[in-house]
Amino acid sequence: MPPTTKHQIQSLDPSPSSGTLGLSSDYPWTSAPLIVSAPMRVMSGPSLAVSVSSAGGIGFIGPGLSPESTAIDLEEATRLITSSSSSSSSSDSSSSPILPVGVGFQLWNGDLSAATEAVARYRPAAVWLFAPRDGSRDQVDEWVRALRSAGGGDTKIWLQVGTLREVREAVQRARPGVDVLVVQGSEAGGHGRTEDGTPLSVLVPEVLDLLAANDVKKIPVFAAGGISDGRGVSAALCLGAAGAVMGTRFLCSSEARIKKGYRDAVLEARDGGVSTVKTHLYNHLRGTYGWPAQWTPRTVVNRSWVEHKEGVEFDELKRRHEESLKAGDGAWGREEGRTATYAGMGVGLVNEVKGAREIVEEAREEATAILKGLAGRF
């Protein structure tokens, strides 16, 4: 196995901030308020992740189409960062053994061997674990142990949770356990809790109370679900989170690996509580089966869902779905689209395509202004 490359991170401009609740030592390029891009499958690639990190956030690469995708994407992220460092005018030559991006793994159908090899070789700053088989605590423990060893202590372990039971299991694990908890509310897009999901406004405070009761206050909590701008970021911080995760907003970043039709459907959607629905219908239309029962995806409503509710048989829906794919970008869209448009309830706040750096910087500036404004009221 090739030795781990050291990665220049000083050229990722923002100055470290003590306002990241102690996280700046693990992620020295970050700035507060700390904004994270979610590891959306396929669509969160190296260009998006590196752009988010270059803006002082933490960008995550999502799972790819094959086990080998992670290594390929981390190699590209390394190239992008090395290129940025080489062209930087910074006179600071400090380097780090970690790659200043994270990578996400979907456990129920993940390949631990490929994941371990990729982490050992490229040393991403963080790994985000999600969706074990049937909520298996043993599978989570297996991945945590293997990836912590592969990362040599430099790669931090993030675990996505959506219920207090998952949090209890996380804090009861043998040490060292996870380093960060990502608390996903029911507002989230993609795959979230099926029936026992809770909104962030309730879930984050309950999680923090549980951590305090178990004397594990030092585990940072990141809020995820429905956060699309600085208002959502500031709300997450007011709830007590150390930072905020945005997913749907980055679907409409210029760096996202996304089809134009998908992107346009996200831009078109409004009133996310009404225009999105949690269902496996779109998974099944696409031929995706096997997701553990605890997770169901949230997607923008289109013709497939409307006709399903009208009683059209699945085989006919699938035939129409496959026919729609021949239309390219026309396969998406609320009125005539039929294929999956996974997005969160904050989709109505996503109105234009921007670069990931601009998205992060605008959200950070807006959140900072809101929090300063609130402080001035009292």
GUBAMAR-389531 format. One line per 8 residues: number of its first residue (from 1); for each residue x, y, z of N, C-alpha, C, O. Coordinates in steps of 0.05 Angstrom, whole numbers. Atoms other than C-alpha are relative to their C-alpha. Example, Ala and Ser with C-alpha at 12.3 -4.5 7.8 and 13.67 -1.06 7.14 Angstrom:
BEGIN
1) 18/-24/0/246/-90/156/18/24/0/39/24/13 | -16/-24/-1/273/-21/143/-15/22/14/-5/44/18
END
This chain:
BEGIN
1) 17/-24/0/0/0/0/18/25/0/36/27/17 | -17/-24/1/30/68/-19/-2/16/25/-22/16/39 | 1/-17/-24/49/115/37/-20/23/-3/-26/31/-25 | 19/-22/0/0/169/57/14/26/-8/35/32/2 | -10/-26/9/12/235/22/-7/22/19/-29/22/30 | 7/-23/-16/17/298/63/-13/21/-17/-5/25/-40 | 16/-18/16/-32/350/41/2/29/11/-3/34/34 | 0/-28/-8/-23/425/42/-28/9/6/-47/4/-10
9) 27/-10/-7/-82/457/77/0/29/5/-21/42/6 | 0/-28/-6/-58/527/91/-12/17/-22/-23/39/-17 | 11/-16/23/-79/549/21/-30/0/0/-42/15/-16 | 29/-1/-2/-151/533/39/-7/24/19/-10/20/43 | -3/-26/-12/-157/606/59/-9/6/28/8/17/43 | 10/-11/-25/-200/616/121/18/-6/24/29/-28/26 | -16/3/-24/-164/626/186/-15/-18/20/-39/-15/23 | 13/16/-21/-178/574/241/-13/18/20/-3/39/27
17) 15/-16/-19/-229/600/290/-4/-16/26/-12/-40/24 | 6/13/-26/-235/583/364/-29/-3/4/-38/-16/24 | 29/1/-3/-310/590/354/-12/-26/-9/-36/-30/-8 | 10/26/9/-316/519/327/-1/-20/23/1/-44/18 | 4/17/-23/-323/491/397/21/-22/2/14/-45/7 | -21/19/-3/-255/457/399/6/-17/-25/25/-32/-26 | -4/16/24/-262/427/329/23/10/-17/32/-4/-34 | -21/-12/17/-209/473/300/26/-16/2/42/-15/-17
25) -24/15/-2/-154/428/326/-1/-25/-18/20/-34/-29 | 3/23/18/-182/369/286/-3/8/-29/5/-6/-47 | 5/-10/27/-201/411/226/10/29/-2/-5/48/-2 | -12/-26/-3/-152/469/225/-6/20/-21/0/44/-18 | 6/-19/22/-175/500/160/-28/13/3/-35/31/-12 | 28/-8/-2/-246/512/185/-4/27/13/13/37/28 | 8/-25/-12/-282/576/205/-28/-3/11/-44/-20/2 | 26/1/-13/-342/588/249/-18/22/-12/-8/43/-20
33) 14/25/-6/-400/580/242/8/-22/-20/11/-17/-44 | -10/22/16/-379/512/217/-23/-13/-17/-43/-22/-6 | 20/10/19/-418/489/155/11/-25/-14/34/-25/-23 | -8/26/11/-415/418/128/-18/-7/-23/-42/-2/-23 | 16/10/22/-437/390/61/-4/-30/4/16/-44/8 | 7/28/-5/-472/323/68/12/-19/-22/15/-10/-45 | -11/20/19/-443/260/34/-22/-13/-17/-28/-36/-13 | 21/11/17/-499/252/-17/11/-19/-21/31/-13/-34
41) -10/21/17/-491/189/-57/4/10/-29/-15/21/-40 | -8/-7/27/-456/201/-124/2/30/-4/22/40/-15 | 1/-29/7/-475/275/-126/20/17/16/28/38/6 | -21/-15/-15/-425/297/-72/27/-12/-8/36/-31/5 | -26/10/9/-360/287/-109/23/17/10/19/34/27 | -24/-14/-11/-289/312/-97/0/30/-6/10/45/11 | 0/-28/5/-299/379/-131/-17/15/19/-9/37/29 | 17/-12/-19/-357/396/-86/12/0/28/12/20/42
49) -11/2/-27/-323/371/-23/24/19/4/26/33/24 | -23/-17/-2/-258/408/-37/-8/30/0/3/46/15 | 10/-28/1/-296/473/-53/-11/8/27/-6/30/36 | 12/-6/-26/-334/469/13/22/4/21/22/23/36 | -22/-3/-19/-270/457/53/17/25/-6/27/37/13 | -15/-24/6/-235/513/16/-13/25/9/0/46/12 | 15/-23/-10/-289/560/41/-1/-1/31/-15/16/43 | 0/1/-29/-275/540/113/-20/-19/12/-24/-20/37
57) 18/20/-10/-327/485/118/13/-27/0/38/-30/-2 | -10/27/3/-320/410/117/-17/-13/-22/-41/-18/-19 | 14/12/23/-338/379/50/3/-31/1/25/-41/5 | 0/30/-1/-357/305/48/-6/-11/-28/-23/-1/-43 | 4/15/24/-352/259/-12/-20/-22/7/-18/-36/27 | 20/21/-5/-412/212/-17/8/-27/-11/27/-29/-27 | -4/26/11/-415/138/-32/-3/1/-30/-20/16/-41 | 2/0/29/-405/122/-105/-15/-24/-10/-29/-38/5
65) 15/22/12/-433/71/-153/13/-27/5/0/-48/2 | -14/25/-6/-381/18/-134/19/4/24/25/27/31 | -19/-3/-23/-334/3/-75/25/15/-8/37/28/9 | -24/-13/8/-276/29/-116/-3/30/-4/17/45/-6 | 5/-28/5/-309/97/-125/13/18/21/22/40/15 | -11/-16/-22/-285/122/-57/29/6/-5/38/29/-2 | -28/-5/5/-212/113/-73/5/18/-24/22/35/-24 | -3/-17/24/-220/144/-142/-7/29/7/8/47/-2
73) 7/-28/-7/-255/205/-112/20/12/19/26/36/17 | -20/-11/-19/-204/213/-56/26/6/-15/40/26/-8 | -23/-6/17/-149/210/-108/-4/26/-14/15/43/-16 | 6/-25/14/-183/266/-147/1/23/20/11/45/13 | -1/-21/-20/-192/306/-83/29/7/7/35/31/10 | -28/-5/-5/-118/298/-69/12/17/-22/28/36/-17 | -10/-15/22/-102/323/-138/-9/29/0/7/48/-4 | 10/-27/-1/-147/384/-131/13/16/22/19/40/18
81) -12/-15/-22/-118/403/-64/29/5/-5/39/27/1 | -28/-4/7/-47/392/-86/4/22/-20/22/38/-18 | -1/-21/20/-60/435/-147/-5/27/12/9/47/5 | 6/-25/-13/-90/489/-104/23/10/17/30/34/18 | -23/-7/-17/-31/487/-56/23/10/-16/37/29/-9 | -23/-8/17/20/491/-112/-3/27/-12/16/42/-16 | 4/-26/13/-13/552/-142/-4/22/21/-7/46/14 | 5/-20/-21/-23/587/-75/25/17/4/48/8/1
89) -23/-18/-4/20/648/-61/8/0/30/26/15/38 | -6/0/-28/21/631/13/28/-9/5/38/-28/-8 | -28/7/-6/91/628/42/1/-21/22/22/-31/28 | 1/20/-21/68/580/96/1/-27/-12/-17/-34/-28 | -3/26/12/92/511/78/-9/-23/18/-3/-46/13 | 9/21/-18/59/474/135/-18/-20/-14/-32/-12/-33 | 16/21/12/27/409/117/-12/-18/21/-4/-17/45 | 14/17/-19/-17/357/149/-2/-28/-12/-4/-31/-36
97) 4/27/10/-23/281/144/-28/-6/-8/-34/-28/-18 | 28/5/7/-98/288/133/-8/15/-25/2/37/-31 | 12/-12/23/-136/303/71/-24/17/10/-42/6/24 | 20/-17/-13/-181/363/88/-28/-2/-12/-41/18/-18 | 28/6/8/-246/331/65/-8/-25/15/9/-39/26 | 9/24/-12/-290/276/93/-12/-18/-22/-14/-11/-45 | 12/19/18/-321/214/61/-22/-15/15/-18/-23/38 | 22/14/-13/-388/180/75/-2/-29/-9/4/-35/-32
105) 4/28/6/-404/106/78/-28/-9/8/-36/-3/31 | 26/11/-5/-472/73/73/5/-29/8/12/-46/-8 | -10/25/-10/-462/12/117/-15/-25/-9/-3/-46/-14 | 16/25/5/-519/-36/99/9/-14/-25/7/-39/-27 | -10/13/24/-490/-48/30/28/9/-6/37/7/-29 | -28/-10/4/-420/-20/40/20/-22/0/14/-45/8 | -22/18/1/-354/-54/29/21/9/19/36/28/13 | -18/-9/-21/-313/-49/92/29/-2/-9/46/15/-2
113) -27/3/9/-250/-75/60/9/22/-19/31/33/-15 | -7/-22/18/-251/-23/4/1/26/15/18/43/10 | 1/-24/-16/-269/31/54/26/3/16/38/24/17 | -24/-1/-17/-212/13/100/25/6/-16/42/22/-8 | -24/-4/17/-161/11/44/1/29/-10/22/42/-10 | 0/-27/9/-183/79/18/7/20/22/22/39/18 | -6/-18/-23/-181/112/87/30/-3/7/42/18/13 | -28/3/-7/-112/82/102/18/14/-20/39/24/-12
121) -17/-12/20/-84/107/37/-2/31/-1/19/44/-4 | 3/-29/4/-113/177/34/-5/17/25/-3/41/24 | 4/-13/-25/-128/194/107/-18/25/-2/-10/47/4 | 18/-22/-1/-190/237/99/-3/10/28/1/-5/47 | 3/-11/-26/-204/283/157/-22/-13/16/-21/-14/41 | 23/12/-14/-269/248/174/-13/-21/-17/-12/-20/-42 | 18/19/14/-312/188/156/-28/2/14/-30/4/38 | 28/-3/-9/-388/193/162/-14/-27/-4/-16/-36/-27
129) 12/26/1/-423/127/178/-31/3/2/-41/18/18 | 29/-3/2/-497/117/162/-13/-27/-7/-2/-42/-23 | 18/22/9/-551/63/157/12/-27/2/17/-40/-18 | -8/28/-2/-525/-2/186/-23/-19/-6/-46/-11/-5 | 21/21/5/-562/-66/169/-18/-3/24/-9/-10/45 | 20/3/-21/-626/-67/209/8/13/26/1/3/48 | -8/-15/-24/-597/-16/257/21/-15/17/23/-10/41 | -19/17/-15/-541/-65/276/21/15/14/38/29/2
137) -21/-13/-16/-499/-39/332/27/-14/-5/47/-1/-5 | -25/15/5/-448/-94/318/13/9/-26/38/12/-27 | -12/-9/25/-439/-70/247/13/27/3/34/32/-8 | -11/-26/-5/-428/1/269/27/-3/14/47/10/7 | -25/4/-16/-376/-22/320/23/-11/-18/46/-2/-16 | -19/12/18/-341/-63/267/13/21/-18/37/22/-22 | -10/-22/18/-335/-3/219/16/20/16/36/30/6 | -14/-20/-16/-314/44/275/28/-10/6/48/5/2
145) -27/11/-7/-257/-2/297/18/-1/-24/41/8/-23 | -16/3/24/-233/-16/227/9/27/-12/33/30/-19 | -7/-26/12/-235/56/202/17/17/19/34/33/10 | -18/-15/-18/-204/85/265/28/-10/-2/47/5/-2 | -27/12/4/-146/37/257/12/9/-26/36/15/-28 | -10/-8/26/-140/53/183/8/29/-1/28/35/-14 | -6/-28/0/-140/127/196/22/8/19/30/31/20 | -23/-5/-17/-85/121/248/-6/22/22/13/34/32
153) 6/-20/-20/-122/167/296/-4/28/-11/-15/45/2 | 3/-26/13/-121/225/247/-28/3/-12/-39/25/-11 | 26/0/12/-187/207/213/-21/-3/22/-21/-22/36 | 20/0/-21/-246/224/258/-25/-14/-9/-32/-14/-33 | 23/16/7/-308/181/261/-26/16/7/-31/24/29 | 26/-14/-2/-376/215/249/-22/-22/-3/-20/-39/-20 | 22/19/1/-440/175/262/-26/16/-2/-32/33/14 | 26/-12/3/-508/196/236/-20/-14/17/-22/-39/16
161) 20/11/-18/-564/186/286/-26/15/-5/-26/38/-13 | 26/-13/3/-639/201/284/-19/-5/22/-41/5/22 | 17/6/-23/-666/175/350/18/0/25/42/-3/23 | -15/1/-25/-646/177/423/11/-28/5/32/-30/17 | -11/27/-3/-638/102/422/27/-3/-13/46/-15/-2 | -25/1/14/-583/109/371/22/15/15/45/7/15 | -19/-15/-15/-550/162/413/9/-15/25/33/-16/31 | -6/16/-23/-553/118/475/20/-22/-7/40/-26/7
169) -18/22/9/-520/61/437/28/11/-6/48/-1/-1 | -26/-12/8/-466/108/411/17/7/25/41/2/25 | -16/-8/-23/-446/134/480/6/-23/18/24/-21/35 | -6/23/-16/-448/65/511/22/-18/-11/31/-37/2 | -20/17/12/-397/36/463/27/3/14/32/23/28 | -27/0/-12/-328/18/486/16/23/-13/14/29/-36 | -17/-21/10/-278/75/480/25/-11/-14/35/-32/-6 | 11/-25/10/-253/103/436/-24/-5/-18/-24/-24/-35
177) 23/3/16/-321/111/405/0/19/-23/20/25/-35 | 2/-20/22/-347/161/354/9/27/10/9/33/34 | -10/-27/-7/-319/231/352/-21/22/-3/-20/42/11 | 20/-20/6/-379/269/324/-27/-15/-5/-27/-36/-17 | 27/10/7/-454/256/322/-14/19/-19/-15/43/-14 | 17/-15/19/-494/280/262/-29/-6/7/-38/-29/2 | 28/4/-8/-565/289/287/-18/8/-23/-20/32/-29 | 16/-6/24/-612/283/228/-30/1/8/-41/-18/18
185) 28/-4/-5/-682/311/236/-18/-11/-22/-8/-18/-44 | 19/11/20/-744/287/199/-3/17/-25/-15/9/-44 | 2/-18/23/-739/347/152/19/-8/-23/17/2/-45 | -22/6/19/-679/315/116/-10/-13/-25/-30/-27/-26 | 5/14/25/-678/293/44/16/-26/-1/30/-33/18 | -13/26/1/-652/227/20/-11/-19/20/-35/-17/27 | 10/20/-18/-658/169/68/2/8/29/24/13/39 | 1/-7/-29/-680/186/139/-18/-20/14/-28/-39/2
193) 16/18/-16/-718/153/194/-28/-3/-11/-40/16/-21 | 25/6/13/-782/119/170/-24/11/15/-39/28/5 | 24/-7/-15/-834/128/225/7/14/26/-10/29/37 | -7/-11/-26/-796/150/287/18/25/-3/31/33/16 | -15/-24/4/-764/212/257/-11/23/16/-35/25/20 | 7/-23/-16/-765/276/299/12/25/-11/34/25/-21 | -11/-25/11/-757/349/277/25/9/16/27/2/40 | -25/-9/-12/-690/381/292/-5/17/25/10/14/45
201) 5/-18/-22/-721/432/339/-5/-14/26/-1/-3/48 | 4/17/-24/-738/376/387/23/-19/4/32/-23/27 | -19/21/-2/-686/324/371/27/10/10/39/-3/28 | -27/-10/-8/-622/366/379/1/5/30/19/-4/44 | -1/-4/-29/-639/391/450/-2/-26/16/12/-29/36 | 2/25/-15/-660/321/472/27/-15/-1/35/-27/19 | -25/14/3/-595/292/445/21/13/19/36/-1/32 | -19/-14/-17/-554/345/481/-5/-5/30/14/-9/45
209) 7/6/-28/-591/332/546/9/-29/7/19/-34/29 | -8/28/-5/-578/257/539/30/-2/2/40/-16/20 | -29/0/-2/-504/269/526/9/12/27/28/1/40 | -7/-13/-26/-500/315/587/-5/-19/23/10/-21/42 | 7/19/-21/-535/263/630/19/-23/2/23/-35/23 | -19/22/0/-484/211/609/29/10/1/48/-5/-3 | -26/-13/-4/-426/260/621/18/-3/-25/42/-8/-22 | -15/1/25/-404/259/548/-5/26/-16/-10/25/-40
217) 6/-26/12/-413/333/534/20/7/-22/14/24/-39 | -21/-8/19/-349/336/492/-5/-11/-28/9/-3/-46 | 6/9/27/-379/298/433/-15/21/-15/-38/27/-7 | 15/-21/14/-397/352/383/-24/-11/-15/-24/-34/-24 | 24/8/14/-466/349/353/-4/19/-24/-4/44/-21 | 6/-15/24/-480/372/282/-29/-5/-8/-39/-28/-8 | 29/1/7/-552/387/260/-3/-3/-30/10/11/-45 | 5/5/29/-577/360/193/-30/-3/-5/-43/-16/11
225) 28/4/7/-645/365/160/-14/26/-5/-20/41/14 | 15/-24/7/-679/422/123/15/26/2/3/47/-1 | -16/-25/-3/-622/472/132/10/8/-28/24/-7/-41 | -7/-8/27/-613/512/68/13/27/-2/22/34/-24 | -13/-27/1/-585/580/87/9/8/28/8/-8/47 | -11/-9/-25/-556/622/143/-21/1/22/-14/-1/46 | 21/1/-21/-623/625/179/-2/-27/13/-4/-30/37 | 0/27/-11/-623/550/186/25/-6/16/24/-20/36
233) -25/4/-14/-550/551/207/-1/13/28/6/1/48 | 2/-13/-26/-563/602/262/-20/-14/18/-15/-16/42 | 19/15/-16/-624/562/285/13/-24/12/9/-31/36 | -13/24/-10/-581/500/291/19/7/23/20/-8/43 | -18/-9/-22/-530/538/333/-15/7/25/-6/2/47 | 16/-8/-24/-584/566/378/-11/-25/14/-15/-24/38 | 9/25/-12/-608/495/390/22/-14/16/17/-32/32 | -23/11/-15/-538/479/416/19/-16/-17/38/-27/-7
241) -17/16/17/-507/445/355/27/15/-4/29/39/-2 | -26/-11/5/-433/455/341/3/10/-29/21/27/-34 | 0/-9/28/-447/465/267/-24/-11/-14/-41/-25/-3 | 24/7/16/-497/454/211/8/-14/-25/28/-8/-38 | -4/16/24/-502/405/154/-21/9/-21/-45/11/-15 | 18/-6/22/-532/424/87/4/-21/-22/26/-27/-29 | -1/20/22/-549/373/33/-14/11/-25/-1/16/-45 | 16/-8/23/-605/396/-13/11/26/-12/11/29/-37
249) -10/-26/11/-575/466/-20/23/-5/-19/26/9/-39 | -23/5/16/-512/436/-49/-6/-16/-26/11/-19/-43 | 8/12/25/-551/398/-102/0/21/-22/4/15/-46 | 0/-22/19/-555/466/-135/25/16/2/25/41/-1 | -27/-12/2/-481/481/-129/11/-6/-28/4/-27/-39 | -11/5/26/-442/486/-193/18/-24/-1/24/-35/-22 | -19/23/-1/-396/430/-170/-14/-27/4/-1/-47/2 | 14/25/-5/-450/378/-155/0/-17/-25/-3/-7/-47
257) 2/19/22/-450/316/-198/-30/-8/-3/-39/-27/9 | 29/2/1/-523/322/-218/-9/6/-28/2/23/-42 | 12/-6/26/-565/319/-281/-15/26/0/-26/34/21 | 13/-26/1/-594/384/-305/-30/-3/7/-41/14/21 | 28/4/-7/-665/356/-300/-5/-3/29/-24/9/40 | 2/3/-29/-654/336/-228/3/28/13/-13/36/30 | -5/-26/-12/-625/404/-211/-24/19/-5/-32/33/13 | 23/-18/6/-682/441/-246/-25/-7/16/-40/10/24
265) 22/9/-16/-733/399/-208/2/11/29/-17/18/42 | -5/-11/-27/-701/421/-142/-5/30/0/-18/40/18 | 4/-29/1/-701/494/-164/-30/7/-3/-39/28/7 | 28/-5/5/-774/488/-184/-18/-4/25/-38/9/28 | 17/8/-23/-800/458/-119/-4/22/20/15/38/25 | 7/-19/-21/-834/500/-66/-16/-14/21/-26/-36/17 | 17/11/-21/-870/488/0/8/-29/6/-7/-48/2 | -12/27/-2/-825/429/18/-15/-20/17/-13/-44/13
273) 16/18/-16/-872/401/71/-22/-13/-16/-31/-35/-9 | 22/10/17/-925/391/17/11/-13/-25/0/-33/-34 | -10/9/26/-883/380/-45/19/-23/2/29/-33/-19 | -17/23/-3/-840/324/-16/-16/-22/16/-34/-16/30 | 13/23/-13/-860/255/9/21/-21/7/41/-24/-7 | -18/22/-7/-825/197/45/-12/-26/-11/-34/-34/-3 | 10/24/12/-833/134/4/23/-16/-13/43/-4/-22 | -19/17/14/-793/75/-24/-8/-4/-30/6/-17/-45
281) 10/4/27/-833/79/-89/22/6/-20/26/-10/-39 | -20/-7/21/-778/115/-127/24/-18/1/36/-23/-20 | -21/20/-1/-725/68/-101/-7/-24/-17/9/-34/-33 | 9/25/13/-765/9/-127/-3/5/-30/3/-14/-46 | 2/-6/29/-779/43/-194/27/-1/-13/30/-8/-36 | -28/0/10/-704/50/-202/14/-27/4/37/-30/-5 | -11/26/-4/-693/-22/-182/17/-3/25/33/-22/27 | -15/0/-25/-663/-6/-114/-16/-13/22/-37/-2/30
289) 14/14/-21/-683/-55/-60/21/-7/22/45/-5/17 | -18/9/-21/-654/-77/7/5/20/22/18/13/42 | -4/-19/-22/-655/-14/48/-12/-10/26/-34/-21/26 | 12/9/-26/-665/-30/122/-26/15/5/-29/38/-4 | 27/-11/-3/-736/-17/145/0/27/15/-20/42/14 | -1/-24/-16/-714/40/191/2/26/-17/-3/48/-7 | -5/-24/16/-699/87/133/-17/0/-26/-20/-19/-40 | 16/-5/24/-743/116/79/8/27/-12/12/46/2
297) -9/-25/12/-723/169/28/-22/21/-3/-46/15/-6 | 18/-22/6/-755/238/21/6/10/-28/29/14/-35 | -4/-8/28/-766/259/-51/-22/20/-8/-43/21/4 | 19/-19/10/-801/313/-90/-22/-16/-15/-16/-34/-31 | 23/13/13/-871/291/-113/-1/6/-30/4/29/-38 | 5/-4/29/-882/280/-188/-20/-20/-9/-35/-31/7 | 21/16/12/-925/239/-235/-1/-28/12/-23/-39/16 | 0/27/-10/-903/172/-208/-15/-2/27/-31/-21/30
305) 13/1/-25/-927/188/-138/-30/6/-3/-47/-7/10 | 29/-7/4/-992/221/-161/-15/-24/-11/-37/-30/-2 | 14/22/12/-1010/161/-204/0/-25/19/-19/-40/18 | 0/21/-20/-990/112/-149/-23/5/20/-37/-14/27 | 22/-6/-18/-1039/147/-103/-27/-3/-14/-48/-8/-1 | 24/4/15/-1091/143/-158/-7/-30/-5/-28/-37/-15 | 5/29/2/-1084/67/-158/13/-13/-23/7/-37/-28 | -13/13/23/-1041/54/-219/19/-22/11/34/-18/30
313) -16/22/-9/-1007/-14/-211/30/5/-4/38/20/-21 | -28/-5/0/-933/-17/-197/13/-7/-27/30/9/-37 | -12/8/25/-915/-54/-261/-4/21/-22/13/25/-38 | 5/-20/19/-948/-1/-302/16/26/6/26/39/-12 | -16/-24/-8/-915/55/-262/30/-4/-8/43/15/-18 | -27/6/7/-848/21/-274/4/2/-30/24/13/-40 | -2/-2/29/-861/16/-349/1/29/-8/17/37/-25 | 0/-29/7/-878/90/-352/26/14/10/36/31/-4
321) -25/-11/-10/-817/106/-309/23/-6/-19/38/12/-26 | -22/8/19/-770/68/-356/-3/15/-26/17/23/-38 | 5/-16/25/-802/103/-416/9/29/4/20/41/-14 | -7/-28/-5/-791/171/-383/30/4/0/39/26/-7 | -29/-3/-1/-717/158/-375/12/5/-28/33/16/-30 | -9/-5/28/-711/160/-451/0/30/-7/12/39/-26 | 3/-29/6/-729/234/-447/23/16/12/23/40/11 | -22/-15/-12/-664/251/-411/-8/17/23/-20/7/43
329) 7/-18/-22/-674/312/-368/-30/2/4/-39/11/25 | 29/0/-3/-748/306/-380/-11/-21/19/-35/-21/26 | 9/20/-19/-750/247/-332/-6/13/27/-18/0/44 | 5/-14/-25/-751/298/-275/-21/23/-5/-27/30/-27 | 19/-22/1/-801/353/-259/-26/-7/13/-35/-30/12 | 24/6/-16/-864/359/-217/-23/-9/-18/-38/-28/-10 | 24/6/16/-916/357/-273/2/-25/-16/-16/-42/-16 | -3/23/19/-889/305/-322/22/-19/8/24/-41/-4
337) -22/17/-8/-828/277/-287/-9/-26/14/-30/-26/26 | 7/25/-12/-827/206/-261/22/-13/17/17/-31/33 | -22/13/-14/-759/190/-232/6/15/26/-4/37/31 | -5/-10/-27/-731/204/-162/14/27/0/33/31/-15 | -13/-26/-5/-714/275/-140/3/2/30/-13/15/43 | -3/0/-29/-688/264/-69/8/28/9/27/40/-1 | -5/-27/-11/-691/329/-30/-14/3/27/-33/-12/32 | 11/-4/-26/-706/355/39/-23/21/0/-29/33/-21
345) 23/-18/-2/-763/398/65/8/29/-4/-9/47/-8 | -10/-27/6/-719/460/56/3/6/-29/15/27/-36 | -4/-3/28/-722/451/-19/-11/26/-11/0/37/-30 | 12/-25/10/-766/512/-28/17/24/4/12/46/-7 | -19/-22/-5/-709/556/-3/23/0/-19/40/18/-19 | -22/3/20/-663/533/-59/-10/11/-26/-26/-1/-40 | 11/-15/22/-674/583/-115/19/5/-23/11/14/-44 | -19/-5/22/-610/588/-156/25/-16/3/31/-26/25
353) -25/15/0/-546/554/-175/23/19/7/25/41/-5 | -23/-16/-7/-483/581/-142/24/-19/5/20/-43/8 | -23/16/-8/-412/557/-129/-1/-7/29/-13/7/45 | 1/10/-27/-403/517/-66/13/19/20/4/23/42 | -13/-20/-18/-354/568/-37/-19/23/6/-21/31/29 | 18/-22/-4/-405/623/-47/-23/-8/19/-31/8/36 | 22/10/-18/-460/581/-14/9/0/29/-5/9/46 | -10/2/-27/-417/568/47/5/28/12/-4/34/34
361) -6/-27/-11/-393/640/54/-25/16/5/-26/31/25 | 25/-15/-4/-462/670/45/-15/-10/25/-26/6/40 | 14/11/-23/-493/622/96/14/8/26/1/14/46 | -15/-7/-24/-437/636/146/-4/30/7/-9/37/30 | 4/-29/-5/-444/712/138/-28/6/9/-32/22/28 | 27/-4/-9/-519/709/144/-5/-10/28/-18/4/44 | 4/11/-27/-517/665/206/14/18/20/3/23/42 | -15/-18/-18/-464/710/238/-15/26/5/-17/35/28
369) 16/-25/-3/-506/772/225/-24/-4/17/-31/13/34 | 24/5/-16/-568/740/254/7/-3/30/-6/8/47 | -7/4/-28/-532/717/317/10/25/14/4/30/37 | -9/-26/-11/-499/785/327/-24/18/5/-25/32/25 | 24/-16/-3/-566/818/317/-16/-9/25/-27/8/40 | 14/10/-24/-598/773/370/14/8/25/2/15/45 | -15/-8/-24/-542/787/419/-5/29/7/-5/36/30 | 3/-28/-5/-554/861/410/-28/7/12/-32/30/20
377) 27/-5/-10/-627/854/432/-2/-3/30/-21/6/42 | 2/6/-29/-611/833/503/21/13/16/22/10/41
END
